[in-house]
Amino acid sequence: MESSAGDLGRKGEWIALFYFLLRGYRIRNRNWRGGGGEIDLILSRGRNIIFVEVKTRSSDDFGGALASVDARKQAILIRAASAYLSRHELWEKAARFDVLALEKSGRGILGFNIRHVEDAFEADPAIMAG
């Protein structure tokens, strides 16, 4: 049987997918694995590649969804993004890291408050290199 946390995360990822589609982003990949990590959504808009971490929480306790994208998680995402850019020969594209935080609230879209943080963090060149 599925855990309720797993169900919540899956629901959050579907909401995130529609959120970005409705705003004109193009979906390149979902749940892409490489470089020792996984990227929830890889999008494009114009000439930009956007790597998105989706965090869904049942409340804003302990800092909420955004607080969970700490330096360790950022390093994992950066290595995975580096692998993606290499594998698809996309180093000439501008890239950024966004976080989409969804917190269950009983209001908002399907009962979630959504906070989209563009350029949530920058890639450390040392991590991108290897």
DSSP file (Angstrom, degrees, kcal/mol; ACC not computed):
  #  RESIDUE AA STRUCTURE BP1 BP2  ACC     N-H-->O    O-->H-N    N-H-->O    O-->H-N    TCO  KAPPA ALPHA  PHI   PSI    X-CA   Y-CA   Z-CA
    1    1 A M              0   0    0      0, 0.0     2,-0.1     0, 0.0     0, 0.0   0.000 360.0 360.0 360.0 141.7    0.0    0.0    0.0
    2    2 A E        -     0   0    0      1,-0.1     2,-0.2     2,-0.0     3,-0.0  -0.400 360.0-118.4 -71.1 144.1    1.2    3.5   -0.8
    3    3 A S     >  -     0   0    0      1,-0.1     4,-2.2    -2,-0.1     5,-0.2  -0.500  17.3-123.0 -78.9 154.3    2.2    5.8    2.0
    4    4 A S  H  > S+     0   0    0      1,-0.2     4,-2.4     2,-0.2     5,-0.1   0.844 114.0  55.8 -66.5 -31.3    0.3    9.0    2.5
    5    5 A A  H  > S+     0   0    0      2,-0.2     4,-2.4     1,-0.2    -1,-0.2   0.905 108.1  48.6 -65.0 -40.7    3.6   11.0    2.1
    6    6 A G  H  > S+     0   0    0      2,-0.2     4,-2.4     1,-0.2    -2,-0.2   0.900 111.7  48.9 -64.3 -41.2    4.2    9.3   -1.3
    7    7 A D  H  X S+     0   0    0     -4,-2.2     4,-2.4     2,-0.2    -2,-0.2   0.906 111.1  50.3 -63.8 -42.0    0.7   10.1   -2.4
    8    8 A L  H  X S+     0   0    0     -4,-2.4     4,-2.4     2,-0.2    -2,-0.2   0.917 111.2  48.6 -63.2 -44.1    1.1   13.7   -1.3
    9    9 A G  H  X S+     0   0    0     -4,-2.4     4,-2.2     2,-0.2    -2,-0.2   0.908 111.7  48.8 -63.0 -43.1    4.4   14.0   -3.2
   10   10 A R  H  X S+     0   0    0     -4,-2.4     4,-2.0     2,-0.2    -1,-0.2   0.904 111.1  49.9 -63.7 -41.7    2.9   12.6   -6.3
   11   11 A K  H  X S+     0   0    0     -4,-2.4     4,-2.4     1,-0.2    -1,-0.2   0.918 110.0  51.9 -62.2 -43.0   -0.1   14.9   -6.1
   12   12 A G  H  X S+     0   0    0     -4,-2.4     4,-2.5     1,-0.2    -2,-0.2   0.890 107.5  51.7 -60.7 -40.7    2.3   17.8   -5.7
   13   13 A E  H  X S+     0   0    0     -4,-2.2     4,-2.3     2,-0.2    -1,-0.2   0.878 109.8  49.3 -66.3 -36.9    4.3   16.9   -8.8
   14   14 A W  H  X S+     0   0    0     -4,-2.0     4,-2.2     2,-0.2     5,-0.2   0.918 111.5  48.9 -66.9 -42.1    1.1   16.7  -10.9
   15   15 A I  H  X S+     0   0    0     -4,-2.4     4,-2.5     1,-0.2    -2,-0.2   0.920 111.6  50.5 -61.5 -42.5    0.0   20.1   -9.6
   16   16 A A  H  X S+     0   0    0     -4,-2.5     4,-2.4     2,-0.2     5,-0.2   0.913 107.4  53.8 -61.5 -43.4    3.5   21.5  -10.4
   17   17 A L  H  X S+     0   0    0     -4,-2.3     4,-2.2     1,-0.2    -1,-0.2   0.938 113.3  41.7 -57.4 -49.0    3.4   20.0  -13.9
   18   18 A F  H  X S+     0   0    0     -4,-2.2     4,-2.6     2,-0.2    -1,-0.2   0.870 109.8  59.3 -68.1 -36.4    0.1   21.8  -14.7
   19   19 A Y  H  X S+     0   0    0     -4,-2.5     4,-0.6    -5,-0.2    -2,-0.2   0.939 111.5  40.2 -54.6 -49.6    1.2   25.0  -13.0
   20   20 A F  H ><>S+     0   0    0     -4,-2.4     5,-2.2     1,-0.2     3,-0.7   0.890 112.9  53.7 -72.2 -39.3    4.2   25.2  -15.4
   21   21 A L  H ><5S+     0   0    0     -4,-2.2     3,-1.6     1,-0.2    -1,-0.2   0.917 106.7  52.9 -60.1 -42.4    2.2   24.2  -18.5
   22   22 A L  H 3<5S+     0   0    0     -4,-2.6    -1,-0.2     1,-0.3    -2,-0.2   0.701 106.9  54.1 -66.9 -18.6   -0.4   26.8  -17.8
   23   23 A R  T <<5S-     0   0    0     -3,-0.7    -1,-0.3    -4,-0.6    -2,-0.2   0.242 124.1 -99.6-100.3  11.4    2.4   29.4  -17.6
   24   24 A G  T < 5S+     0   0    0     -3,-1.6    -3,-0.2     1,-0.3     2,-0.2   0.593  73.4 142.0  87.5  11.1    3.9   28.5  -21.0
   25   25 A Y      < -     0   0    0     -5,-2.2     2,-0.5    20,-0.1    -1,-0.3  -0.538  45.9-132.5 -80.2 153.0    6.8   26.3  -20.0
   26   26 A R  E     -A   44   0A   0     18,-3.0    18,-2.1    -2,-0.2     2,-0.6  -0.916  16.8-129.2-105.8 132.0    7.6   23.3  -22.1
   27   27 A I  E     +A   43   0A   0     -2,-0.5    16,-0.2    16,-0.2     3,-0.1  -0.698  31.2 169.7 -83.1 122.3    8.2   20.0  -20.3
   28   28 A R  E     -     0   0A   0     14,-3.0     2,-0.3    -2,-0.6    15,-0.2   0.828  66.2  -9.8 -95.2 -45.2   11.5   18.3  -21.3
   29   29 A N  E     -A   42   0A   0     13,-1.8    13,-2.7     3,-0.0     2,-0.4  -0.993  52.7-149.1-153.7 153.5   11.6   15.6  -18.7
   30   30 A R  E    S-A   41   0A   0     -2,-0.3    11,-0.2    11,-0.2    10,-0.2  -0.986  83.3  -2.3-123.8 139.3   10.0   14.4  -15.5
   31   31 A N  E    S-     0   0A   0      9,-2.7     2,-0.3    -2,-0.4     9,-0.2   0.889  82.9-174.3  50.4  48.4   11.8   12.6  -12.7
   32   32 A W  E     -A   39   0A   0      7,-1.8     7,-2.7    -3,-0.1     2,-0.4  -0.577   7.5-155.5 -77.8 132.1   15.1   12.5  -14.7
   33   33 A R  E     +A   38   0A   0     -2,-0.3     2,-0.3     5,-0.2     5,-0.2  -0.914  34.8 110.0-113.6 135.0   17.9   10.5  -13.1
   34   34 A G  E >   +A   37   0A   0      3,-2.3     3,-1.5    -2,-0.4    49,-0.1  -0.876  56.9  40.5 174.0 159.7   21.6   11.0  -13.7
   35   35 A G  T 3  S-     0   0    0      1,-0.3     3,-0.1    -2,-0.3    46,-0.1   0.742 128.3 -58.9  61.5  23.2   24.8   12.3  -12.0
   36   36 A G  T 3  S+     0   0    0      1,-0.3     2,-0.3    44,-0.1    -1,-0.3   0.635 121.0  68.8  83.2  13.7   23.8   10.6   -8.7
   37   37 A G  E <  S-A   34   0A   0     -3,-1.5    -3,-2.3    42,-0.1     2,-0.4  -0.878  70.6-118.9-149.5-178.3   20.5   12.5   -8.3
   38   38 A E  E     -A   33   0A   0     -2,-0.3     2,-0.5    -5,-0.2    -5,-0.2  -0.993  12.3-153.2-132.1 138.8   17.0   13.1   -9.6
   39   39 A I  E     -A   32   0A   0     -7,-2.7    -7,-1.8    -2,-0.4    -8,-0.1  -0.957   9.0-150.7-111.9 125.1   15.4   16.2  -11.0
   40   40 A D  E    S+     0   0A   0     -2,-0.5    -9,-2.7    12,-0.5     2,-0.4   0.941  78.4   6.4 -61.0 -51.7   11.7   16.4  -10.6
   41   41 A L  E     -AB  30  52A   0     11,-1.8    11,-3.1   -11,-0.2     2,-0.5  -0.998  55.9-165.6-136.7 136.7   11.0   18.6  -13.6
   42   42 A I  E     +AB  29  51A   0    -13,-2.7   -14,-3.0    -2,-0.4   -13,-1.8  -0.988  26.4 174.6-119.8 121.1   13.2   19.8  -16.4
   43   43 A L  E     -AB  27  50A   0      7,-3.0     7,-2.6    -2,-0.5     2,-0.4  -0.703  20.8-149.6-120.4 165.6   11.5   22.6  -18.4
   44   44 A S  E     +AB  26  49A   0    -18,-2.1   -18,-3.0    -2,-0.2     2,-0.3  -0.992  12.7 175.3-135.9 150.9   12.4   25.0  -21.2
   45   45 A R  E >  S- B   0  48A   0      3,-1.7     3,-1.9    -2,-0.4     2,-0.3  -0.868  70.3 -38.7-152.4 114.4   11.1   28.5  -21.9
   46   46 A G  T 3  S-     0   0    0     -2,-0.3    -1,-0.0     1,-0.3     0, 0.0  -0.520 126.0 -25.0  63.9-130.5   12.6   30.3  -24.8
   47   47 A R  T 3  S+     0   0    0     -2,-0.3    47,-0.8    -3,-0.1     2,-0.3   0.309 116.7 104.9 -94.4   8.0   16.3   29.5  -24.8
   48   48 A N  E <   -Bc  45  94A   0     -3,-1.9    -3,-1.7    45,-0.2     2,-0.5  -0.677  57.2-151.4 -96.8 143.8   16.4   28.7  -21.1
   49   49 A I  E     -Bc  44  95A   0     45,-3.0    47,-1.8    -2,-0.3     2,-0.5  -0.950  16.5-162.2-106.4 130.4   16.6   25.3  -19.4
   50   50 A I  E     -Bc  43  96A   0     -7,-2.6    -7,-3.0    -2,-0.5     2,-0.6  -0.965   7.8-158.8-121.2 123.0   15.0   25.3  -15.9
   51   51 A F  E     -Bc  42  97A   0     45,-2.7    47,-2.7    -2,-0.5     2,-0.5  -0.884  18.8-162.5 -99.0 123.4   15.7   22.6  -13.4
   52   52 A V  E     -Bc  41  98A   0    -11,-3.1   -11,-1.8    -2,-0.6     2,-0.6  -0.920  16.8-161.3-118.6 128.8   12.8   22.4  -10.8
   53   53 A E  E     - c   0  99A   0     45,-2.2    47,-2.5    -2,-0.5     2,-0.5  -0.931  16.4-155.3 -99.9 123.7   12.8   20.8   -7.4
   54   54 A V  E     - c   0 100A   0     -2,-0.6     2,-0.5    45,-0.2    47,-0.2  -0.886  11.1-174.3-102.7 125.6    9.2   20.2   -6.3
   55   55 A K  E     - c   0 101A   0     45,-2.5    47,-3.1    -2,-0.5     2,-0.5  -0.982   1.1-173.0-123.4 124.4    8.6   20.1   -2.5
   56   56 A T  E     + c   0 102A   0     -2,-0.5     2,-0.3    45,-0.2    47,-0.2  -0.963   7.4 175.6-119.3 130.7    5.2   19.2   -1.1
   57   57 A R  E     - c   0 103A   0     45,-2.7    47,-2.6    -2,-0.5     8,-0.1  -0.946  36.8-135.0-133.6 153.5    4.4   19.4    2.6
   58   58 A S  S    S-     0   0    0     -2,-0.3     2,-0.3    45,-0.2    45,-0.1   0.634  91.6  -0.7 -81.6 -13.7    1.3   18.9    4.6
   59   59 A S  S    S-     0   0    0      2,-0.1     6,-0.1    44,-0.0    45,-0.1  -0.937  72.8-105.9-157.7 178.6    2.1   22.0    6.6
   60   60 A D    >   +     0   0    0     -2,-0.3     3,-0.9     4,-0.1     4,-0.1   0.178  69.5 136.1 -99.4  17.7    4.7   24.8    7.0
   61   61 A D  G >   +     0   0    0      1,-0.2     3,-1.7     2,-0.2    -2,-0.1  -0.268  66.7  20.8 -60.2 151.6    6.1   23.3   10.2
   62   62 A F  G 3  S-     0   0    0      1,-0.3    -1,-0.2     5,-0.0    -2,-0.0   0.800 144.9 -48.4  58.9  33.7    9.9   23.2   10.5
   63   63 A G  G <> S-     0   0    0     -3,-0.9     4,-0.8     4,-0.1     3,-0.3   0.356  90.2-114.9  91.7  -6.1   10.3   25.9    7.9
   64   64 A G  H <>  -     0   0    0     -3,-1.7     4,-0.5     1,-0.2     3,-0.3  -0.175  56.6 -37.8  74.1-167.3    8.0   24.4    5.3
   65   65 A A  H >4 S+     0   0    0      1,-0.2     3,-1.1     2,-0.2     4,-0.3   0.861 131.6  56.7 -65.4 -40.2    8.8   23.0    1.9
   66   66 A L  H >4 S+     0   0    0     -3,-0.3     3,-1.7     1,-0.3    -1,-0.2   0.860  98.3  61.4 -64.0 -35.3   11.4   25.6    0.9
   67   67 A A  H 3< S+     0   0    0     -4,-0.8    -1,-0.3    -3,-0.3    -2,-0.2   0.724  92.1  67.7 -64.8 -20.1   13.6   24.9    4.0
   68   68 A S  T << S+     0   0    0     -3,-1.1     2,-1.4    -4,-0.5    -1,-0.3   0.587  78.8  81.5 -79.2  -8.4   14.1   21.3    2.8
   69   69 A V  S <  S+     0   0    0     -3,-1.7    -1,-0.2    -4,-0.3    -3,-0.0  -0.589  70.6 162.3 -94.9  73.2   16.2   22.4   -0.2
   70   70 A D     >  -     0   0    0     -2,-1.4     4,-2.7     1,-0.1     5,-0.2  -0.114  57.2 -83.1 -85.1-176.8   19.4   22.8    1.8
   71   71 A A  H  > S+     0   0    0      1,-0.2     4,-2.2     2,-0.2     5,-0.1   0.858 128.7  52.4 -59.4 -37.9   23.0   23.0    0.6
   72   72 A R  H  > S+     0   0    0      2,-0.2     4,-1.8     1,-0.2    -1,-0.2   0.939 111.9  45.1 -63.8 -46.8   23.3   19.2    0.4
   73   73 A K  H  > S+     0   0    0      1,-0.2     4,-2.4     2,-0.2    -2,-0.2   0.896 111.2  54.1 -64.4 -40.0   20.1   18.9   -1.7
   74   74 A Q  H  X S+     0   0    0     -4,-2.7     4,-2.6     1,-0.2    -1,-0.2   0.913 106.5  51.6 -59.9 -43.6   21.3   21.8   -3.9
   75   75 A A  H  X S+     0   0    0     -4,-2.2     4,-2.2     2,-0.2    -1,-0.2   0.894 109.8  49.9 -61.6 -40.2   24.6   20.0   -4.6
   76   76 A I  H  X S+     0   0    0     -4,-1.8     4,-2.2     2,-0.2    -1,-0.2   0.929 112.5  47.1 -62.8 -45.6   22.8   16.8   -5.6
   77   77 A L  H  X S+     0   0    0     -4,-2.4     4,-2.6     1,-0.2    -2,-0.2   0.891 110.7  52.1 -64.2 -39.5   20.6   18.8   -8.0
   78   78 A I  H  X S+     0   0    0     -4,-2.6     4,-2.4     2,-0.2    -1,-0.2   0.916 110.1  47.8 -64.8 -43.6   23.5   20.7   -9.5
   79   79 A R  H  X S+     0   0    0     -4,-2.2     4,-2.1     2,-0.2    -1,-0.2   0.912 113.2  48.4 -63.5 -41.3   25.4   17.4  -10.2
   80   80 A A  H  X S+     0   0    0     -4,-2.2     4,-2.2     2,-0.2    -2,-0.2   0.911 111.4  49.9 -64.9 -41.7   22.3   15.9  -11.8
   81   81 A A  H  X S+     0   0    0     -4,-2.6     4,-2.8     1,-0.2     5,-0.2   0.896 108.5  53.4 -63.5 -39.8   21.8   19.1  -13.9
   82   82 A S  H  X S+     0   0    0     -4,-2.4     4,-2.2     1,-0.2    -1,-0.2   0.920 109.2  48.6 -60.0 -44.4   25.4   19.0  -15.0
   83   83 A A  H  X S+     0   0    0     -4,-2.1     4,-2.8     2,-0.2    -2,-0.2   0.898 111.7  50.2 -62.7 -40.6   24.9   15.4  -16.2
   84   84 A Y  H  X S+     0   0    0     -4,-2.2     4,-2.1     2,-0.2    -2,-0.2   0.941 110.4  48.3 -63.5 -47.9   21.7   16.4  -18.0
   85   85 A L  H  <>S+     0   0    0     -4,-2.8     5,-2.6     1,-0.2     6,-0.4   0.885 115.4  45.9 -61.4 -38.7   23.4   19.3  -19.8
   86   86 A S  H ><5S+     0   0    0     -4,-2.2     3,-1.1    -5,-0.2    -2,-0.2   0.942 111.4  50.1 -67.8 -48.4   26.3   17.0  -20.8
   87   87 A R  H 3<5S+     0   0    0     -4,-2.8    -2,-0.2     1,-0.3    -1,-0.2   0.847 120.3  36.1 -60.9 -34.8   24.2   14.1  -22.0
   88   88 A H  T 3<5S-     0   0    0     -4,-2.1    -1,-0.3    -5,-0.2    -2,-0.2   0.309 106.6-123.2-103.3   8.0   22.1   16.4  -24.1
   89   89 A E  T < 5 +     0   0    0     -3,-1.1    -3,-0.2    -4,-0.3     3,-0.2   0.934  65.6 137.9  50.6  55.4   24.9   18.7  -25.2
   90   90 A L    > < +     0   0    0     -5,-2.6     3,-2.0     1,-0.1    -4,-0.1   0.078  16.3 121.0-117.1  21.4   23.1   21.8  -23.9
   91   91 A W  T 3  S+     0   0    0     -6,-0.4    -1,-0.1     1,-0.3     4,-0.1   0.734  70.3  63.4 -61.8 -21.4   25.9   23.7  -22.2
   92   92 A E  T 3  S+     0   0    0     -3,-0.2    -1,-0.3    -7,-0.1     2,-0.2   0.645  87.6  92.0 -77.9 -12.3   25.3   26.7  -24.5
   93   93 A K  S <  S-     0   0    0     -3,-2.0     2,-0.3    -8,-0.1   -45,-0.2  -0.512  85.1-112.8 -80.6 148.2   21.8   27.2  -23.0
   94   94 A A  E     -c   48   0A   0    -47,-0.8   -45,-3.0    -2,-0.2     2,-0.3  -0.637  40.8-166.7 -74.0 136.7   21.2   29.5  -20.0
   95   95 A A  E     +c   49   0A   0     -2,-0.3     2,-0.3   -47,-0.2   -45,-0.2  -0.940  12.6 176.6-129.4 150.4   20.1   27.3  -17.0
   96   96 A R  E     -c   50   0A   0    -47,-1.8   -45,-2.7    -2,-0.3     2,-0.5  -0.961  25.7-125.3-146.0 164.8   18.6   28.1  -13.7
   97   97 A F  E     -cD  51 121A   0     24,-0.6    23,-2.3    -2,-0.3    24,-0.7  -0.962  28.3-178.2-116.2 121.6   17.3   26.3  -10.6
   98   98 A D  E     -c   52   0A   0    -47,-2.7   -45,-2.2    -2,-0.5     2,-0.4  -0.819  14.4-150.5-113.8 156.1   13.8   26.9   -9.4
   99   99 A V  E     -cD  53 117A   0     18,-2.0    18,-3.0    -2,-0.3     2,-0.6  -0.998   2.8-162.1-124.7 131.9   11.9   25.5   -6.4
  100  100 A L  E     -cD  54 116A   0    -47,-2.5   -45,-2.5    -2,-0.4     2,-0.5  -0.953  13.0-165.5-112.6 112.5    8.2   25.0   -6.4
  101  101 A A  E     -cD  55 115A   0     14,-2.9    14,-2.5    -2,-0.6     2,-0.5  -0.854   5.6-172.3-102.5 128.4    6.9   24.7   -2.9
  102  102 A L  E     -cD  56 114A   0    -47,-3.1   -45,-2.7    -2,-0.5     2,-0.5  -0.982   1.9-175.1-119.9 127.3    3.4   23.3   -2.2
  103  103 A E  E     -cD  57 113A   0     10,-2.2    10,-2.8    -2,-0.5   -45,-0.2  -0.985  29.9-117.5-126.8 126.8    2.0   23.4    1.3
  104  104 A K  E     + D   0 112A   0    -47,-2.6     8,-0.3    -2,-0.5   -44,-0.1  -0.372  48.2 150.9 -62.8 129.1   -1.4   21.9    2.1
  105  105 A S  E     -     0   0A   0      6,-3.2     7,-0.2     2,-0.4    -1,-0.2   0.514  59.3-113.6-137.1 -13.9   -3.7   24.6    3.3
  106  106 A G  E    S+     0   0A   0      5,-1.8     2,-0.2     1,-0.4     6,-0.2   0.366  97.4  60.2  85.9  -7.3   -7.3   23.8    2.5
  107  107 A R  E    S+     0   0A   0      4,-0.3    -2,-0.4     2,-0.1    -1,-0.4  -0.738  76.2  52.4-135.8-172.8   -7.3   26.7    0.1
  108  108 A G  E >  S-     0   0A   0     -2,-0.2     3,-1.1     3,-0.2     2,-0.6  -0.397 108.1  -6.4  77.8-161.2   -5.4   27.7   -3.0
  109  109 A I  E >  S- D   0 112A   0      3,-1.1     3,-1.5     1,-0.3    -2,-0.1  -0.578 139.1 -22.6 -74.3 116.5   -5.1   25.4   -6.0
  110  110 A L  T 3  S-     0   0    0     -2,-0.6    -1,-0.3     1,-0.3    -2,-0.1   0.793 129.6 -50.4  51.2  33.1   -6.5   22.0   -5.0
  111  111 A G  T <  S+     0   0    0     -3,-1.1    -6,-3.2     1,-0.3    -5,-1.8   0.654 115.8 111.8  84.5  16.6   -6.0   22.8   -1.4
  112  112 A F  E <   -D  109   0A   0     -3,-1.5    -3,-1.1    -8,-0.3     2,-0.5  -0.954  61.2-138.3-124.0 141.3   -2.4   23.9   -1.7
  113  113 A N  E     -D  103   0A   0    -10,-2.8   -10,-2.2    -2,-0.4     2,-0.5  -0.833  29.1-152.2 -86.5 135.5   -0.6   27.2   -1.4
  114  114 A I  E     -D  102   0A   0     -2,-0.5     2,-0.4   -12,-0.2   -12,-0.2  -0.931  17.0-177.4-116.2 132.7    2.0   27.4   -4.1
  115  115 A R  E     -D  101   0A   0    -14,-2.5   -14,-2.9    -2,-0.5     2,-0.6  -0.967   7.4-164.8-129.3 116.2    5.2   29.4   -4.0
  116  116 A H  E     -D  100   0A   0     -2,-0.4     2,-0.7   -16,-0.2   -16,-0.2  -0.891   3.1-167.3-102.3 117.8    7.5   29.4   -7.1
  117  117 A V  E >   -D   99   0A   0    -18,-3.0   -18,-2.0    -2,-0.6     3,-0.7  -0.902   8.1-156.3-108.4 106.4   11.0   30.6   -6.4
  118  118 A E  E 3  S+     0   0A   0     -2,-0.7   -20,-0.2     1,-0.3    -2,-0.0  -0.545  79.1  10.5 -78.2 147.3   12.9   31.4   -9.6
  119  119 A D  E 3  S+     0   0A   0     -2,-0.2    -1,-0.3     1,-0.1   -21,-0.2   0.926  78.2 171.8  50.0  49.6   16.7   31.3   -9.4
  120  120 A A  E <   -     0   0A   0    -23,-2.3     2,-0.3    -3,-0.7   -22,-0.2   0.799  63.7  -6.2 -62.9 -30.4   16.3   29.7   -6.0
  121  121 A F  E    S-D   97   0A   0    -24,-0.7   -24,-0.6   -47,-0.0     2,-0.3  -0.976  71.8-116.8-158.0 163.6   20.1   29.0   -5.9
  122  122 A E        -     0   0    0     -2,-0.3     2,-0.4   -26,-0.1   -44,-0.1  -0.770  31.5-108.2-107.2 152.3   23.1   29.3   -8.1
  123  123 A A        -     0   0    0     -2,-0.3   -48,-0.1   -45,-0.1     3,-0.0  -0.646  25.5-131.1 -80.0 128.1   25.3   26.4   -9.3
  124  124 A D    >>  -     0   0    0     -2,-0.4     4,-2.2     1,-0.1     3,-0.9  -0.695  15.4-138.7 -73.2 121.4   28.8   26.3   -7.7
  125  125 A P  H 3> S+     0   0    0      0, 0.0     4,-1.9     0, 0.0    -1,-0.1   0.815 101.6  58.7 -54.3 -32.5   31.2   25.9  -10.7
  126  126 A A  H 3> S+     0   0    0      2,-0.2     4,-0.7     1,-0.2    -3,-0.0   0.878 108.7  44.0 -66.1 -36.8   33.2   23.3   -8.7
  127  127 A I  H X4 S+     0   0    0     -3,-0.9     3,-0.7     3,-0.2    -1,-0.2   0.908 111.9  53.1 -72.8 -41.8   30.1   21.1   -8.4
  128  128 A M  H 3< S+     0   0    0     -4,-2.2    -2,-0.2     1,-0.2    -1,-0.2   0.852 106.0  55.9 -61.5 -34.0   29.1   21.6  -12.0
  129  129 A A  H 3<        0   0    0     -4,-1.9    -1,-0.2    -5,-0.2    -2,-0.2   0.729 360.0 360.0 -75.1 -21.0   32.6   20.5  -13.1
  130  130 A G    <<        0   0    0     -3,-0.7    -3,-0.2    -4,-0.7    -2,-0.2   0.551 360.0 360.0 170.2 360.0   32.6   17.2  -11.4
